[in-house]
């Protein structure tokens, strides 16, 4: 909904691994590649000249940009870029860390600058980083295994040659054993460490004397012991020639050590197993970075809450849960007026507010076994995976709204935030995550319509109506292109003799799914979505074309045509120029046209007529103030209206249809408007006159004309001649 936040990480300085204040905005893939090169040079031995490295990274940048722009995520392509870095020797943990920071903070901005008309799919950056990291991890593991294989073979070769050249082979073995960066252990067939090199003591933080004689399984925490035991058993029974597993160990100083362990069996000349050579590669940095990448793929970077991806996973789990009659709850929250805070106080304040709200919501939700996720902007979702019915979820959402509303002081400003919420609580039977979220989102919009700091409960009928409105608003522009709109004309007749004095142009929508819709079904949607100017111009053009034809065919007998404009359309700064163009193209004398405009649209903030009014009147068109009385405007206001007639609202007239006792106040109000209008030389037209009784009473009050079912049904442009003849 409303609001954005600044969630970017700084570009890193290649030498110091921190924000570089001199970094300039990157506008091309070449710029990005050179910054990338500056970050990774010095972290690893990279056997490339700088121009070669620039070209290599430029090509990978272009691949990653293509992934951001694509409609669907290319997991394999991202993983390949990660693997390419390993194969190019850009493989140190610091190189990976700086690369991930650079991609996360700068790649989306570069993508937007290079293709401003292309929208990056939400969540795509997280997918890209996760796939890139997974590809890097797999390639790094393959590289470590290959290196371990080489060292193992060197050890085995040295031992195999012992009988021929015992002294020299022992020296060769010791050279490999002592100089390797990998931990090397000679392990008996019983699993006991017989010898270890210095790298083993460094990796595990345990002196050599304390390592020798221990069971190799003791170098893994309990959760990983069975994995290592099973792998070693397969080696000892010769089901496999070697094994490779990842294990975790907690060092004496409480450090967590992740190692990649690989083992091979050494046999004597007759093929009888003698001992094992087991290699330990310290992969802690890489593992932790990979975990961070996984976290980034499932958590919001600003608040640390779950993101859409993790929420979707947890929702799927909740909906698949047993028993089948289990119930689930969703609270969809949106801050009220967050955009105003962001725009007036700045994004840093807005970001701090989002973090504070996230902490408050999460603290309440977590205590009830719920998951809190940030959906983006100022939207949050609380998933309650197991509920006892609506009451518990309602209590939770009320507490959440109270907690959010507590004052908070940020950057010297005391803020009183509030939120609206949509609540869905249902049985999991037949539900899917997307449907549940859509229903909660629609329910949230209903709450928003009712005012600030409100919550609304899911209602299937009201949500169905809201979904219909959403679909209509989304398809309205295409409907204009597909000619689904058409115009009908309501006759406006004198109440004294039934003569036609004007035709009121009414837009209709021949909707392919919902059938024929009246303006009351969609004009407000056109206003909300910004389509109103295009729709209003289309209606104005159609009415002018028809009116121009009637002038040519009927001359002086051609009817006046009234076209209603919404307030937003009338205040469009380009309306006058478009209006002049339509009159010129259709060759319609402006005197044949009446523009129906809401009273509020005619005046500016100082209560003076807006410039459009005078320009339109100079062209020859006149105004009808429509819906007069809808807000019980005072009769004195008539004196200020720059119009030739007023149209009394149908709501104003409803109670005049009471057969025995019409509402005396409404009778008085209508009579007052008619009397004042006559004094000012203005005609009064009654709108929505549906019964003969209403017509008779309005005629008795000297109302000039009326439109509605009592007067005549709407007709097409081709049928206008018939009603003109009938009313003559």
Steps between C-alpha positions, in 0.01 A plus 500: 500500500663818613865563583842393399817447697870525441642151545828525316838395635803720425747422226814350649849635474715229341795550732326542834167320458292799608293776342693699243399868520654570162293237319314647203170390353550213257315545173632214285594135538861607439489735802349224711762244388789734586359567846455125545862442397625762749315317778635150432859575396724423795258260668617202292768413250325570169708387199365771266625837386269786599353553149427128480335505844294808405371325188427181695299689765324718241364186330377365836342837582304490175381147580377606844327809359317276254380292795363810677311609189362156408138403570606176670805429717799326335632292789754313287636817339560667838661187641731485199624854570585394857682192370687709242649712779635192677654366181662840443659473849273775642423270789610647831215549753577875505468514120161331523389727784592816309343368181170426673495847659568663165235300317244561772554875528584613148371254238128596529584870460711426192216291357255788551735754344569285194133403448279758677184364337562145623381408849709255699276223637463533883723249677709438188817640659471256791453211255802617302724519807386160627561329165833677453612395848387140446699480176806647669464252789468195275801601291706574812413159645599331176829691506573401861421136423733512202777651713440241769522229239837627384636510855357160586662356191831658596476345845408162360771513236756583765392205713480262204861577412622437853635153433713622208623823643392520859709799597420720201132409503472576870656839433255562218209393719614722787537797264140460383380422852656804666461766230138444395244764590252215532474308823639148450442215741630143494210301643504138608240255382342539843443872432768623743727784386859372484663818369391850396674793335525858626208615283274264696591672827438843344163401355361344819682712758619185679870414567646204311549303821127526575399401148713187465323208661150647464227341294450689175125512575577731794593772248134532404208627708241238589261589219766421238658192663267252331563655158876460543468153658292374207741647242803348674327161532443488126869575450614228741278232351630612161154598370669816376857602427470832681244717678433872533263659753454838667504509881477753781720519810489732801857593594615543862481878458132462393578568135285312252721321248356362177722248320480304180630155592623252240658163567679224309622155600871404485575133428817296514659325204257212534197725501428476871379830657757653737367843593305802370618838376237759594517861378324795665434822306386799708189630317367710790519839324345365186227317692407807705489716189283242328268502800483878477409472132225254589378740766500789254288288267239446772518813717436869454830695506357805676310341788640147517147360481402215272441608139238385248702190413523369855140600574386300197693196622354525852149550362533191280612302805207627707247422227635146455487429872293227656235458623301631205268707721791709626446875469735778396496877546648791303527863610597728210622835639568830324618821665270801461659806343851356485573674170441837668759417767749382238452805280500760778763362740716299258571135429737445798220594741259285301738206512546536877122508543462183294762327716323608818162381373657172387650443846171573676293280271753217511525508880124460535464245222793279598361463850192342346688262272438715193733605218542866404599591144560829323335507159680815383439871555291542815314168479537215750335161532460294816437129439334307784550139389263336750196686635204407720260724311457869407501633858869437560606660172273800561655546845846485342425758230348739755814470714717553191318821405528626859872421512570670167312811616720551808708820450859455391780758494728484195760758401354765726146444372221346704294287263158347555470231237181310434414205282204335332459125476318234305433177691428156357442197724392177331535125490799389295282267292511600134712811558819598321750764608446741210122494545530559874732798452276652232197475727692661786623779272149570372368500857774750590380735226150478642638600840683794338174619347347519847768738630831490685595250771220259406493126448257303288409132508484291185152499344461285189227711339667834565837365389342364180365849430843649571670248269255596230592866545871419486456302179293778347756767588782286359322432169352846442783635278484191280121529489536847347734358236259213432198731453306346789354838604200656330272801549129513571287812530248575773225734385461814711136609468304804609261404775240742366446334160747209467706665229866394466725790601831313509668162483725387783794292370559200727797267461443125525742207509417180313720289725586153361461342846254717691267611223375855453619738772386853575727793579431459871679163483834622367546879482635515856748225405608705200566790738703283738713345226560817298306379195230763547655759266525249216150362565353848540663624179365196315146570626531869413618419147222246441233742622640784287508280189137397551388854583677636192316249279165597654575867434567419134188287471252693718631855493326718756306200635819320608499431875749637747736232629619476860826321583599442862863556599646377828676747728840349428442509124376858510807612695739337251728789388494377138122462479439836332741436212356151446145637519578761235651230281192279531267788410715585197524140379128427539393847376248528780387849602587525869155651567351152449696364795433502872768376737373337819754574773494449880464821693839456672682479166394853400690680776862519613636506856412870532141429394553675166387338173782301342647630173352211302148629570552836332685352201226243435227765532683726253500212252119492527437191711298525820515323834254286687581462868430132558409323823398829659378425849687173533685662788213727598673807366335823608263672257708820531777316314291516182584870462872413460460219247620584144230279346176524300329214683525273800421133517350391831640172630288189488584444868334834569176378343462145628257577779277699265370165372321421829138450390324663796738721691805625310787618715411864581864602543595365157198676347610824661861459387401431140257793498770730638747395230239549225398844627858622535599359161209674328601831655852448360375397156615141541307190396454213745522142375405205720717191465384147578127562469370145490130522585197689374437622854846658517442662163164644603636646823803653327278650232289656772816659642579654158805282433586563135610157375586149611683186401455144621269202449189719529626711211641233271747215472848563356536449125787455255611778266312329214174508699518870590295603196210287624478662843541846349203429275298355787571797722437767240 
